[in-house]
Amino acid sequence: MFRLLIVDDEAHIVDGLYEYFQKESRYELDVLKAYSTSEAMDWLDEVKVDVVLSDVCMPFMDGLELVKEIETKWSRCKVVLLTGHNEFQYAHQAIRSPVVVDYLLKTEGMDRIKETVLRAAQLVREELEISHQRVLLKEKMPKVITSLQNQLLKEILHSAHGSARLEQAAFDTLQLPFRMEKPILLAAITVENWEKYEGDEDRRLMIYGIGNIAEELLGEKAHIKCTDIDQTSLVCFIQSADWFLSMKENEYHLLRFIHGTLETFQEACREYLKISVSVALIDRFVDWGHASKAVSRLQLALLQGPSAGMEKWMLVPLSNQDSTNSVDKERDQKKAATHCIQLIFQALMKGDRLEVERHFKDFCSIYKEEGPEDPFDKMQILHGVSNHLLMAIDALNLKEHAESREDWFLFLRFDAQISWMKALNLFLRWLNLILQRGHWEGKLVEEDLPMLEVIHHYIHTHLEDDLSLTRIAEKVALNPSYLSRWYKKHTGESISDYIIRLKIEKAKELLSSSSLKIHDISTKLGFADPHYFFRFFKKAMKCTPSEYRDLMSEKK
């Protein structure tokens, strides 16, 4: 997916270009609109942008000043500049910038503009391919140094506090660029779908590759080191390299850069390694002594996110307190346990042993050996396990075999006195039985309906707001590119087509059943320019909004 930002102070030009590029199918485009350079700066501060199509002559900040900001914020971004005048001085200055691809006259036509924008997108793709596919996985650090670096970072994660002097000395010895007196950002990465990688050795290699891609992309503006914490997950330690800035300014710019670049990281893993990964980033810098608690919070957030196999992308808030209170902690643990049970059941219904084992391991890691402290939580969780096992046994035609076993009713008689470890062992025993004897032909799990309902509800209730793919993906904590492909796969149409269809239906409803003025209806449906709404409606309905309203009045 490529993100295109269109910038112009004339609304009809922005809306026209937006409509034109929404139809482009050669590249998967997420098109954003900015009616001023200040709006453009807001987008550049919020998300990673791949291509900017901008007017040159605008109030407050012209196109060339905007280019300088883009060079600072997103050095891999490409810019196409538009102007209504053939001004040689502007063109000469623009072409000298490394991010500017071309300088076009608006009179050159839409086809020429489209060709240049797509060429810019192709340049972005080629740079990624060179950086990640051919170079990234071939350049390896000495194995001994890498192993010792990972060991040190894991020790930090397993201890709440440590000696700053000893750890700094260890960092220097092992060639790690971190400073113990400076705060860090932390990100958790987990593999959602291994697809063709079945063997342990292949998976270990891919975990290494995932870490290398993250270090290559984020290393442009930060010191970063990734370490694996289990067979499917990594943690990224991130620290700014720009200490010449003030602390507050430095942290803000780095957080925005990391936020945008991790989205590109997910796309690179999908395209070059054929692996889907989820990412959770903490929303603020923390001291080294709080790294362990921050990573635990990230792991819980990933467990509580959307369904298994979906590319989650989360910015996780961290409490101002050193740790959450016991009530919040118990609530988070209960949510995570409930979510794990659902993931285990989904994998079980597909007969995917590796996924079942992975999610069962996550489930076991939520509580200590004693299990939940609250007996009510314990009984709720165990009864959830019972219900899901019964559903699986029924769906996979195992009732007759289950009834013949002596331990058939054990998981129906859970009480507060049963030990947590005994309950886990019983759970695992029945999971293995079902995996050995289940019949999966034609069995599907309706795991996608809740996500579709959330997406559709958000679109229905925010028709007048920004409904870019980026904004919708943010609301459901998914990677925008992944959301676009997932939605089309499950509904048969793109999100933009669904939004257009919904806006047309809503426009027809308001025109026929309300006395609102047409420009008010235009605003309610999120159109900044009433003239654009006029063209939009006429193209879809073959008549103007006024003509449609008159027609409906006659029928009534």
C-alpha positions, 0 to 999 in steps of 0.5 A, spaced: 500 500 500 502 507 498 499 513 502 498 519 497 497 526 500 494 531 496 495 538 498 492 544 495 488 551 497 483 550 492 478 545 494 475 543 488 482 541 485 483 537 491 477 533 491 477 532 483 484 529 484 482 525 490 476 522 486 481 521 480 486 517 484 481 513 488 479 509 482 487 507 481 487 500 481 495 499 479 497 500 486 493 500 492 493 507 494 490 510 501 489 517 498 489 523 504 486 530 502 489 537 505 486 543 503 492 547 506 499 546 508 497 546 515 493 540 514 498 537 510 503 538 516 498 535 521 498 529 516 505 528 516 506 529 523 501 523 524 502 518 519 507 516 514 506 518 507 509 515 501 508 520 495 505 528 496 502 531 490 502 538 492 501 545 489 506 550 489 503 557 490 499 557 497 498 562 503 502 561 509 507 556 506 509 554 499 510 548 496 518 549 496 517 550 504 513 544 505 518 540 501 523 542 506 519 539 512 518 533 508 525 532 507 526 532 515 520 528 517 520 522 511 526 522 507 523 516 503 517 520 501 517 522 494 514 529 492 510 531 485 509 539 485 504 542 481 503 549 479 499 554 474 505 558 472 511 556 468 516 559 473 523 557 472 526 559 478 521 554 482 522 549 478 530 549 478 529 549 486 524 544 486 528 539 482 535 540 486 531 537 492 532 529 493 525 528 494 522 531 488 520 527 483 517 532 478 515 539 477 508 539 473 504 544 470 496 543 472 495 544 464 499 538 462 492 534 464 490 528 469 494 522 465 500 526 465 499 527 473 497 520 474 503 517 470 508 521 474 505 520 481 505 512 479 512 513 477 514 516 484 510 510 488 514 505 484 521 509 486 518 508 493 517 500 492 524 499 488 528 503 494 524 498 499 526 492 495 533 494 494 534 495 502 530 489 505 530 484 500 537 484 497 541 487 502 538 486 509 538 479 510 545 478 507 549 482 512 549 479 519 553 481 525 558 476 528 554 470 531 557 471 538 556 478 539 549 478 537 547 472 542 551 476 548 547 482 546 540 479 546 542 475 552 543 482 556 537 485 553 533 479 556 536 480 562 533 487 563 526 485 561 526 480 566 529 485 572 525 491 574 531 494 576 539 494 575 546 497 576 546 503 571 554 502 571 554 495 570 549 495 564 552 501 561 559 498 561 556 492 558 553 496 552 559 499 551 563 492 551 558 489 546 557 495 541 550 497 543 549 504 542 544 505 548 545 510 554 543 508 560 541 515 563 536 516 556 529 514 556 527 508 551 521 507 547 519 499 546 515 496 541 513 488 541 512 484 535 509 478 534 508 473 528 500 472 526 501 467 520 507 463 518 504 460 512 509 456 508 514 456 514 513 450 518 520 448 521 523 451 527 529 452 523 526 456 518 522 460 523 528 462 527 531 465 521 525 469 519 525 471 526 532 474 525 529 477 518 524 480 522 528 484 527 533 486 521 528 489 517 525 493 523 533 495 525 534 497 518 528 501 517 528 505 524 535 505 524 535 511 520 533 516 525 534 512 532 538 507 535 535 500 535 536 493 537 531 487 537 531 481 541 526 475 541 522 473 547 519 467 544 519 463 538 514 468 535 515 474 538 520 480 539 521 486 543 524 492 540 529 497 544 529 504 541 533 510 543 533 517 539 540 518 536 539 526 536 540 528 542 542 535 540 534 537 540 531 538 546 528 532 550 521 534 549 522 536 542 526 529 540 521 525 544 515 527 540 519 527 533 522 520 534 515 517 536 512 520 530 517 517 526 517 510 529 509 510 529 509 511 521 515 507 520 512 501 523 507 501 518 512 500 513 515 495 517 509 490 517 508 491 509 516 489 508 515 483 512 509 481 508 512 483 501 519 480 502 518 475 508 511 473 506 509 473 514 504 477 517 506 481 524 502 485 529 506 491 532 504 494 539 508 501 541 508 504 547 505 511 547 511 514 551 518 514 553 520 510 559 526 509 564 530 502 563 528 500 570 520 500 567 522 496 561 519 490 563 513 492 565 512 496 559 513 490 555 508 486 559 503 491 557 504 491 550 504 483 550 497 484 554 495 489 549 496 484 543 493 478 546 486 483 547 486 485 540 483 483 533 482 476 531 488 471 530 492 472 523 490 479 523 495 485 522 494 489 529 497 495 529 497 499 536 499 505 540 498 502 547 497 508 553 502 507 559 499 509 566 503 515 569 504 510 575 509 505 575 504 500 575 497 499 574 493 498 580 491 490 582 484 491 580 486 494 573 491 488 572 486 483 574 481 486 569 487 486 563 489 479 565 481 476 565 480 480 558 487 477 555 485 470 558 478 470 555 481 472 548 486 467 548 480 462 549 477 464 543 483 464 539 485 457 541 478 455 539 478 458 532 485 455 531 482 448 533 476 449 529 481 449 523 485 443 525 491 448 526 496 444 531 501 450 531 496 455 532 493 452 538 499 450 541 502 457 541 495 460 543 495 455 549 502 457 551 500 465 551 494 463 555 498 459 560 503 465 561 497 470 563 497 467 570 502 464 575 501 457 577 496 459 582 491 462 577 487 468 578 487 471 585 479 472 584 475 465 585 470 469 581 474 470 575 477 463 576 470 460 575 468 464 569 475 463 565 474 455 567 467 455 565 469 459 558 474 453 557 468 448 558 463 451 553 468 452 548 470 445 548 463 442 548 462 447 542 468 444 539 466 436 540 459 437 537 462 441 531 467 436 530 463 430 531 466 427 537 460 426 542 460 419 541 468 418 542 468 423 548 462 420 552 466 413 552 472 416 556 472 416 563 474 423 564 468 425 560 465 430 565 471 432 569 471 439 565 464 440 566 465 439 574 470 445 575 469 448 582 473 454 586 477 448 589 480 445 583 488 447 582 489 451 576 495 447 574 490 441 574 485 445 570 490 447 565 493 439 564 486 437 563 484 443 558 491 441 554 489 433 554 482 435 551 485 439 546 490 434 544 484 429 543 480 433 539 486 435 534 488 427 533 480 425 532 477 431 529 473 432 522 474 439 519 471 438 512 467 444 511 468 447 518 468 455 518 469 459 524 465 466 524 470 470 527 470 476 522 463 478 523 464 482 529 470 486 526 466 488 520 460 490 524 465 495 528 468 497 521 461 498 518 458 502 525 464 507 525 463 508 517 455 509 518 456 514 524 462 518 521 460 520 514 461 527 515 468 526 518 475 523 515 474 516 512 480 515 509 483 508 510 488 510 515 483 513 520 479 507 519 485 502 520 487 506 526 480 505 530 480 498 529 488 497 531 490 494 524 495 496 519 491 500 513 494 496 507 492 489 511 485 492 512 484 494 505 486 487 503 482 483 508 476 487 507 475 486 500 477 479 501 471 478 506 466 483 502 468 483 495 468 490 495 473 495 497 472 500 503 472 506 498 466 503 494 462 501 500 463 508 503 461 511 496 455 507 496 453 508 503 454 516 501 449 515 495 444 512 499 444 517 505 444 522 500 438 519 497 434 519 503 436 526 506 434 529 499 427 525 499 425 525 506 428 532 509 428 539 508 435 540 509 438 545 503 443 541 499 449 544 501 447 542 508 447 535 506 453 536 502 456 537 509 453 532 513 456 527 508 463 529 509 464 534 502 468 540 503 466 543 497 458 543 495 460 543 487 464 536 488 458 533 492 454 535 486 458 532 481 459 526 485 451 525 486 450 526 478 455 521 476 452 516 480 445 517 479 445 520 472 441 527 475 443 532 479 441 533 487 435 538 485 433 534 480 432 527 484 429 531 490 424 534 485 423 527 482 421 524 489 416 530 491 412 528 484 412 521 486 410 522 493 
